[in-house]
């Protein structure tokens, strides 16, 4: 795994995401209730504050919880809710240490199918079905991880050029398309709420 991503919109942060499976996972975990760029810059900020050039699951899992929360809360904060996200990141790393010896890439190295990989992602602390499908689509579309049936397992996010999520963002043009799609979903949801009818859609990450 050594590619160039364009999710943080910062060269150093994107370089880390492209070479570090754990950084990519942590960025995906942080990607909620804040702008995408803020979320995916988080792993680089954390690594810098730890005095490292990458994230280490063993180190983060064993870190003093209060000190780690302070590390995330130090301005500029890594997330709008640094305390709760610090807990989630440590839980994620503890899970990886327990089940994969701290190797995030082991999640997908021997996955026999897209369904198996999706199930593994769903088992991660902080990863629901939607987040897991988006990350699976990111792995397949940009990081070269393509077990049999990965597009189907990723659902709508796996469709080519669907521009629904971070999985489709490769530069400014695709970023604008994804943002436009999200705005359409939010507008539809707002209109449905006003009319009292369900929209059948929910905003995507």
C-alpha positions in Angstrom: 0.0 0.0 0.0 1.8 3.0 -1.3 -0.3 5.4 -3.3 -1.2 9.1 -3.3 -4.6 9.9 -1.8 -6.3 13.3 -1.9 -8.5 13.2 1.2 -6.8 15.5 3.6 -5.9 18.0 0.9 -2.5 18.3 2.6 0.5 16.7 0.9 2.1 15.3 4.0 -1.2 14.0 5.5 -2.2 12.4 2.2 1.2 10.8 1.8 0.7 9.1 5.2 -2.8 7.9 4.4 -1.5 6.3 1.2 1.3 4.4 2.8 -0.1 3.6 6.2 -3.1 1.2 6.6 -3.6 2.2 10.2 -3.6 5.9 9.3 -6.3 5.3 6.6 -8.4 3.3 9.1 -8.1 6.1 11.7 -9.0 8.7 9.2 -12.1 6.8 8.2 -13.0 6.4 11.9 -12.7 10.2 12.4 -14.8 11.0 9.3 -18.0 11.9 11.0 -19.5 15.2 12.2 -16.6 17.2 10.8 -15.4 18.1 7.3 -13.6 15.3 5.4 -10.3 17.1 5.1 -10.2 17.7 8.9 -10.9 14.0 9.6 -8.3 12.6 7.2 -5.6 15.1 8.3 -6.1 13.7 11.9 -3.7 10.7 11.6 -0.9 12.9 10.4 -1.5 15.3 13.3 -1.6 12.5 15.8 1.7 11.0 14.4 3.4 14.3 14.6 2.3 14.8 18.2 3.6 11.3 19.0 6.9 12.2 17.5 6.6 9.5 14.8 6.3 9.2 11.1 3.5 6.7 11.3 0.9 5.4 13.7 1.6 2.3 15.8 -1.4 0.3 17.1 0.6 -1.1 20.0 1.7 2.3 21.1 -1.7 3.9 20.9 -3.5 0.9 22.5 -1.1 1.2 25.5 -1.2 5.0 25.8 -2.5 6.6 28.9 -6.2 7.4 28.0 -6.2 10.9 29.6 -2.9 11.8 28.0 -4.1 10.5 24.6 -7.3 12.5 24.9 -5.2 15.6 25.7 -3.1 14.9 22.7 -6.2 15.0 20.4 -7.7 18.0 22.2 -4.6 20.2 21.9 -5.4 23.1 19.5 -5.8 22.7 16.7 -8.0 19.8 17.9 -8.0 16.6 15.8 -11.8 16.4 16.0 -14.8 18.3 17.2 -15.2 15.7 19.9 -11.6 14.9 20.8 -12.3 13.0 24.0 -14.8 10.5 22.6 -12.7 10.1 19.4 -9.6 9.4 21.4 -11.4 6.6 23.2 -12.6 5.2 19.9 -9.2 5.3 18.3 -7.7 3.5 21.3 -10.5 0.9 21.2 -9.8 0.4 17.5 -6.0 -0.1 18.1 -6.7 -2.4 21.0 -8.9 -4.5 18.8 -6.2 -4.6 16.1 -3.6 -5.6 18.6 -5.8 -8.4 20.0 -6.9 -9.8 16.7 -4.3 -8.9 14.1 -1.1 -8.3 16.2 -1.5 -4.6 15.5 -1.2 -4.9 11.8 -4.1 -3.0 10.2 -3.3 -4.4 6.7 -3.9 -8.0 8.0 -7.6 -7.1 7.9 -7.6 -7.5 4.1 -4.4 -9.3 3.2 -6.0 -12.8 3.2 -9.7 -11.9 2.8 -11.1 -14.4 0.4 -14.1 -12.3 -0.7 -15.6 -8.9 -0.4 -18.2 -10.2 2.0 -15.5 -11.6 4.3 -13.6 -8.3 4.2 -16.8 -6.3 4.9 -17.6 -8.5 7.9 -14.1 -7.9 9.3 -14.5 -4.2 8.9 -18.0 -4.3 10.5 -16.4 -6.0 13.5 -14.1 -3.0 14.1 -15.0 -0.7 17.0 -16.6 2.5 15.6 -17.3 1.0 12.2 -21.0 0.5 11.2 -22.2 -0.9 7.9 -22.0 2.4 6.0 -18.5 3.3 7.2 -17.3 -0.2 6.4 -18.8 -0.2 2.9 -17.2 3.2 2.2 -13.8 2.0 3.4 -14.1 -1.2 1.4 -14.9 0.9 -1.7 -11.8 3.1 -0.9 -9.6 0.0 -0.6 -10.9 -1.3 -3.9 -11.0 1.9 -6.0 -7.8 3.5 -4.8 -5.6 1.2 -2.8 -5.7 -1.9 -5.0 -7.4 -4.2 -2.5 -9.9 -6.1 -4.6 -11.0 -9.5 -3.3 -13.7 -11.2 -5.3 -17.1 -9.5 -5.0 -15.7 -6.3 -3.4 -17.9 -4.0 -5.5 -21.0 -5.8 -4.5 -20.0 -6.0 -0.9 -19.4 -2.2 -0.9 -23.0 -1.6 -2.2 -23.7 1.6 -4.0 -20.3 3.0 -2.9 -18.6 0.3 -5.0 -20.1 1.4 -8.3 -17.6 3.0 -10.7 -17.6 6.8 -10.6 -20.5 6.9 -8.2 -19.2 10.0 -6.5 -21.0 9.1 -3.3 -18.1 9.1 -0.8 -14.4 9.6 0.0 -13.8 6.4 -2.0 -14.3 8.5 -5.2 -12.3 11.5 -4.3 -9.1 11.8 -6.4 -8.8 15.5 -6.7 -10.7 18.8 -6.7 -13.1 17.9 -9.5 -14.3 14.6 -7.9 -14.4 16.3 -4.5 -16.8 18.8 -5.8 -19.0 16.0 -7.3 -19.1 14.2 -4.0 -20.0 17.4 -2.1 -22.8 18.1 -4.6 -24.2 14.6 -4.2 -24.2 15.0 -0.4 -26.0 18.3 -0.7 -28.6 16.7 -2.9 -29.2 14.0 -0.3 -29.5 16.6 2.5 -31.9 18.7 0.5 -34.1 15.6 -0.3 -34.1 14.6 3.4 -35.0 18.2 4.4 -37.9 18.3 1.9 -39.2 15.0 3.0 -39.1 16.0 6.6 -41.1 19.1 5.7 -43.7 17.1 3.9 -43.9 14.5 6.5 -42.9 11.7 4.0 -39.8 9.6 4.3 -37.2 10.3 1.6 -35.9 6.8 1.5 -32.4 8.3 1.5 -30.0 9.4 4.2 -26.9 11.6 3.8 -23.8 9.6 3.1 -20.4 10.0 4.5 
